[in-house]
Amino acid sequence: MDTQAIRDRIEQIRSKREVLLRLLEQPDLGTLRIDVNQALEEMDDLLEEFDNAFPANAA
């Protein structure tokens, strides 16, 4: 898999983050709110690690 293909997949993941944010806005989420928050935190950590490992200007 080439670098551009990996970057494209990461961008797909990054775009899906908005779905989790919209889900958090739901008032009837209950205890799932904890899981959604955890998923967002982990996604943010992984995206940050990717950005550190593969800086955009190194493309």
N, CA, C and O atoms as a MOPAC input file, in Angstrom:
PM7 MOZYME 1SCF
protein

 N      0.85700 1    -1.17700 1     0.00000 1
 C      0.00000 1     0.00000 1     0.00000 1
 C      0.90200 1     1.23800 1     0.00000 1
 O      1.81400 1     1.35000 1     0.81900 1
 N      0.64400 1     2.14800 1    -0.90800 1
 C      1.48600 1     3.32700 1    -0.98700 1
 C      1.03500 1     4.39900 1     0.01500 1
 O     -0.04300 1     4.31700 1     0.60300 1
 N      1.88000 1     5.38000 1     0.18200 1
 C      1.64200 1     6.42400 1     1.17600 1
 C      0.35300 1     7.17900 1     0.91500 1
 O     -0.37900 1     7.49900 1     1.85200 1
 N      0.06700 1     7.46700 1    -0.33700 1
 C     -1.15000 1     8.22400 1    -0.65300 1
 C     -2.39700 1     7.43100 1    -0.30000 1
 O     -3.37400 1     8.00800 1     0.17900 1
 N     -2.38700 1     6.14400 1    -0.52300 1
 C     -3.53700 1     5.30600 1    -0.17100 1
 C     -3.76700 1     5.31800 1     1.34300 1
 O     -4.90700 1     5.36600 1     1.80400 1
 N     -2.68400 1     5.27600 1     2.10100 1
 C     -2.80300 1     5.33900 1     3.56300 1
 C     -3.37100 1     6.68600 1     3.97700 1
 O     -4.26700 1     6.75900 1     4.81800 1
 N     -2.84600 1     7.75200 1     3.38300 1
 C     -3.35600 1     9.09500 1     3.71000 1
 C     -4.84400 1     9.22300 1     3.37100 1
 O     -5.60100 1     9.83700 1     4.12300 1
 N     -5.26000 1     8.65000 1     2.25100 1
 C     -6.67300 1     8.69700 1     1.86100 1
 C     -7.54300 1     7.98300 1     2.88700 1
 O     -8.61400 1     8.47400 1     3.24200 1
 N     -7.09400 1     6.84200 1     3.35800 1
 C     -7.86900 1     6.10200 1     4.36000 1
 C     -7.94200 1     6.85700 1     5.67900 1
 O     -8.98200 1     6.87000 1     6.33700 1
 N     -6.84500 1     7.48100 1     6.05900 1
 C     -6.83400 1     8.27500 1     7.29000 1
 C     -7.80800 1     9.43700 1     7.16500 1
 O     -8.50100 1     9.76700 1     8.12800 1
 N     -7.87000 1    10.05400 1     6.01000 1
 C     -8.81000 1    11.15700 1     5.80000 1
 C    -10.25900 1    10.66600 1     5.87700 1
 O    -11.12900 1    11.38900 1     6.36300 1
 N    -10.52100 1     9.45800 1     5.40800 1
 C    -11.86400 1     8.88200 1     5.55700 1
 C    -12.20600 1     8.72700 1     7.02900 1
 O    -13.31400 1     9.05400 1     7.45400 1
 N    -11.26300 1     8.23300 1     7.79800 1
 C    -11.47100 1     8.07300 1     9.24000 1
 C    -11.68600 1     9.43400 1     9.88900 1
 O    -12.58200 1     9.60400 1    10.71600 1
 N    -10.86400 1    10.39100 1     9.51000 1
 C    -10.97300 1    11.73800 1    10.08100 1
 C    -12.34700 1    12.34500 1     9.79600 1
 O    -12.90700 1    13.03600 1    10.64600 1
 N    -12.88800 1    12.09100 1     8.61200 1
 C    -14.20000 1    12.64300 1     8.25600 1
 C    -15.33000 1    11.98500 1     9.04900 1
 O    -16.37000 1    12.60600 1     9.27200 1
 N    -15.13900 1    10.75700 1     9.46900 1
 C    -16.16900 1    10.06100 1    10.23000 1
 C    -16.21800 1    10.51500 1    11.69100 1
 O    -17.14300 1    10.16100 1    12.42300 1
 N    -15.23600 1    11.28800 1    12.10600 1
 C    -15.22000 1    11.82600 1    13.46500 1
 C    -16.46200 1    12.68100 1    13.72600 1
 O    -16.98600 1    12.71800 1    14.84000 1
 N    -16.91600 1    13.35700 1    12.68900 1
 C    -18.10000 1    14.20900 1    12.80700 1
 C    -19.33400 1    13.40400 1    13.22000 1
 O    -20.20100 1    13.91800 1    13.92700 1
 N    -19.41500 1    12.16800 1    12.79000 1
 C    -20.54900 1    11.31400 1    13.15800 1
 C    -20.57600 1    11.12200 1    14.67700 1
 O    -21.63600 1    11.19100 1    15.30000 1
 N    -19.41600 1    10.88200 1    15.25900 1
 C    -19.34300 1    10.72100 1    16.71500 1
 C    -19.70900 1    12.01500 1    17.43100 1
 O    -20.37800 1    11.98600 1    18.46400 1
 N    -19.27700 1    13.13900 1    16.89300 1
 C    -19.62800 1    14.42100 1    17.51500 1
 C    -21.13700 1    14.66900 1    17.47200 1
 O    -21.71700 1    15.15300 1    18.44400 1
 N    -21.76600 1    14.33900 1    16.34800 1
 C    -23.22100 1    14.49900 1    16.25200 1
 C    -23.93700 1    13.55500 1    17.20800 1
 O    -24.96600 1    13.90100 1    17.78800 1
 N    -23.38200 1    12.36600 1    17.36300 1
 C    -23.97100 1    11.39700 1    18.28200 1
 C    -23.94100 1    11.92100 1    19.71700 1
 O    -24.88300 1    11.70100 1    20.47900 1
 N    -22.88100 1    12.60200 1    20.07800 1
 C    -22.77100 1    13.17000 1    21.42600 1
 C    -23.84700 1    14.20900 1    21.70200 1
 O    -24.20800 1    14.43600 1    22.85700 1
 N    -24.35400 1    14.83300 1    20.66800 1
 C    -25.38700 1    15.85600 1    20.82900 1
 C    -26.75700 1    15.26700 1    21.15500 1
 O    -27.66900 1    16.00200 1    21.53300 1
 N    -26.91200 1    13.96200 1    21.01400 1
 C    -28.19600 1    13.31600 1    21.26800 1
 C    -28.48500 1    13.29900 1    22.77000 1
 O    -27.66600 1    12.81200 1    23.55000 1
 N    -29.63500 1    13.82400 1    23.18000 1
 C    -29.94200 1    13.90900 1    24.61600 1
 C    -30.24500 1    12.54900 1    25.25500 1
 O    -30.11200 1    12.40000 1    26.47000 1
 N    -30.64500 1    11.57000 1    24.46300 1
 C    -31.04500 1    10.27000 1    25.02100 1
 C    -29.94000 1     9.22300 1    24.90400 1
 O    -30.23200 1     8.02900 1    24.83800 1
 N    -28.69700 1     9.64200 1    24.87800 1
 C    -27.57700 1     8.73300 1    24.67300 1
 C    -27.30000 1     7.86900 1    25.89300 1
 O    -26.82000 1     6.74300 1    25.76500 1
 N    -27.59800 1     8.38600 1    27.06300 1
 C    -27.41300 1     7.60900 1    28.29100 1
 C    -25.96700 1     7.24900 1    28.53500 1
 O    -25.06300 1     8.05900 1    28.33100 1
 N    -25.75800 1     6.00900 1    28.97800 1
 C    -24.40400 1     5.57600 1    29.32700 1
 C    -23.51800 1     5.36300 1    28.10200 1
 O    -22.30300 1     5.23000 1    28.24000 1
 N    -24.10600 1     5.32900 1    26.90900 1
 C    -23.29100 1     5.22000 1    25.68700 1
 C    -22.42000 1     6.45300 1    25.48200 1
 O    -21.43600 1     6.41700 1    24.74200 1
 N    -22.79200 1     7.54200 1    26.14300 1
 C    -22.01300 1     8.78200 1    26.04700 1
 C    -20.55300 1     8.52000 1    26.45400 1
 O    -19.63000 1     9.06800 1    25.85200 1
 N    -20.35700 1     7.69300 1    27.46200 1
 C    -19.01200 1     7.35600 1    27.93000 1
 C    -18.22400 1     6.67400 1    26.80800 1
 O    -17.06400 1     7.00800 1    26.56700 1
 N    -18.85700 1     5.72000 1    26.12800 1
 C    -18.19400 1     4.99600 1    25.04100 1
 C    -17.88200 1     5.90900 1    23.85900 1
 O    -16.82200 1     5.80000 1    23.24400 1
 N    -18.80200 1     6.79800 1    23.54900 1
 C    -18.58500 1     7.71900 1    22.43000 1
 C    -17.44200 1     8.67000 1    22.76100 1
 O    -16.59300 1     8.94500 1    21.91300 1
 N    -17.41800 1     9.17200 1    23.99000 1
 C    -16.31000 1    10.03300 1    24.41100 1
 C    -14.98000 1     9.30100 1    24.31800 1
 O    -13.98900 1     9.85800 1    23.84600 1
 N    -14.96100 1     8.06300 1    24.76700 1
 C    -13.73900 1     7.25900 1    24.70600 1
 C    -13.29800 1     7.04200 1    23.26100 1
 O    -12.11000 1     7.13200 1    22.95100 1
 N    -14.24200 1     6.76100 1    22.39000 1
 C    -13.92400 1     6.56000 1    20.98000 1
 C    -13.32500 1     7.83000 1    20.37200 1
 O    -12.36500 1     7.76000 1    19.60400 1
 N    -13.88900 1     8.98500 1    20.71600 1
 C    -13.35500 1    10.25200 1    20.21600 1
 C    -11.93400 1    10.49800 1    20.72200 1
 O    -11.06200 1    10.91900 1    19.96200 1
 N    -11.71000 1    10.23700 1    21.99400 1
 C    -10.37700 1    10.43600 1    22.55800 1
 C     -9.35500 1     9.52900 1    21.87700 1
 O     -8.26100 1     9.97100 1    21.52800 1
 N     -9.71300 1     8.26900 1    21.69000 1
 C     -8.78700 1     7.33700 1    21.05700 1
 C     -8.55100 1     7.69700 1    19.59400 1
 O     -7.42600 1     7.60700 1    19.10300 1
 N     -9.61100 1     8.10600 1    18.89800 1
 C     -9.46600 1     8.51400 1    17.50200 1
 C     -8.54500 1     9.72200 1    17.40600 1
 O     -7.66400 1     9.76800 1    16.54700 1
 N     -8.74500 1    10.69500 1    18.28100 1
 C     -7.90100 1    11.88600 1    18.27500 1
 C     -6.43800 1    11.52800 1    18.54300 1
 O     -5.53500 1    12.05700 1    17.89500 1
 N     -6.21200 1    10.62800 1    19.49700 1
 C     -4.84200 1    10.19100 1    19.79900 1
 C     -4.19600 1     9.51700 1    18.58800 1
 O     -3.04900 1     9.80500 1    18.24700 1
 N     -4.93500 1     8.62400 1    17.94800 1
 C     -4.39300 1     7.92000 1    16.79000 1
 C     -4.12900 1     8.86100 1    15.61200 1
 O     -3.11800 1     8.73400 1    14.92100 1
 N     -5.04400 1     9.80200 1    15.39200 1
 C     -4.83500 1    10.76000 1    14.30100 1
 C     -3.63400 1    11.65800 1    14.58400 1
 O     -2.88000 1    12.00500 1    13.67500 1
 N     -3.46300 1    12.03100 1    15.85100 1
 C     -2.30500 1    12.84600 1    16.22100 1
 C     -1.00400 1    12.06200 1    16.00400 1
 O     -0.02600 1    12.59800 1    15.48400 1
 N     -1.00800 1    10.80100 1    16.40700 1
 C      0.17200 1     9.96400 1    16.19200 1
 C      0.48300 1     9.81800 1    14.70700 1
 O      1.64700 1     9.86900 1    14.30900 1
 N     -0.54000 1     9.63800 1    13.89300 1
 C     -0.32700 1     9.53800 1    12.45500 1
 C      0.27700 1    10.82700 1    11.92000 1
 O      1.23700 1    10.79900 1    11.15000 1
 N     -0.29400 1    11.96600 1    12.33400 1
 C      0.21000 1    13.25600 1    11.85300 1
 C      1.65900 1    13.48700 1    12.28500 1
 O      2.43800 1    14.08800 1    11.54600 1
 N      2.01700 1    13.01600 1    13.46700 1
 C      3.40400 1    13.14900 1    13.92400 1
 C      4.33500 1    12.22600 1    13.15200 1
 O      5.45900 1    12.60600 1    12.82500 1
 N      3.87400 1    11.02500 1    12.86100 1
 C      4.70600 1    10.05600 1    12.15000 1
 C      4.83300 1    10.37200 1    10.66100 1
 O      5.86900 1    10.11600 1    10.04800 1
 N      3.77600 1    10.92600 1    10.09200 1
 C      3.75100 1    11.25600 1     8.65700 1
 C      3.29800 1    12.69900 1     8.46900 1
 O      2.15300 1    12.94000 1     8.08600 1
 N      4.17100 1    13.65000 1     8.72900 1
 C      3.79400 1    15.05900 1     8.58300 1
 C      3.29200 1    15.36800 1     7.17400 1
 O      3.77100 1    14.79200 1     6.19700 1
 N      2.34300 1    16.26300 1     7.07800 1
 C      1.73900 1    16.59500 1     5.78500 1
 C      2.76200 1    17.18000 1     4.81600 1
 O      2.67100 1    16.94100 1     3.61100 1
 N      3.73200 1    17.93900 1     5.31800 1
 C      4.69700 1    18.54800 1     4.40900 1
 C      5.74400 1    17.56700 1     3.90300 1
 O      6.56600 1    17.90800 1     3.05300 1
 N      5.71200 1    16.32000 1     4.44100 1
 C      6.64500 1    15.30300 1     3.96300 1
 C      6.06900 1    14.50600 1     2.79700 1
 O      6.72000 1    13.59600 1     2.28500 1
 N      4.85200 1    14.84400 1     2.37600 1
 C      4.18300 1    14.09100 1     1.31700 1
 C      4.81800 1    14.26200 1     0.00000 1
 O      4.36000 1    13.68400 1    -0.98600 1

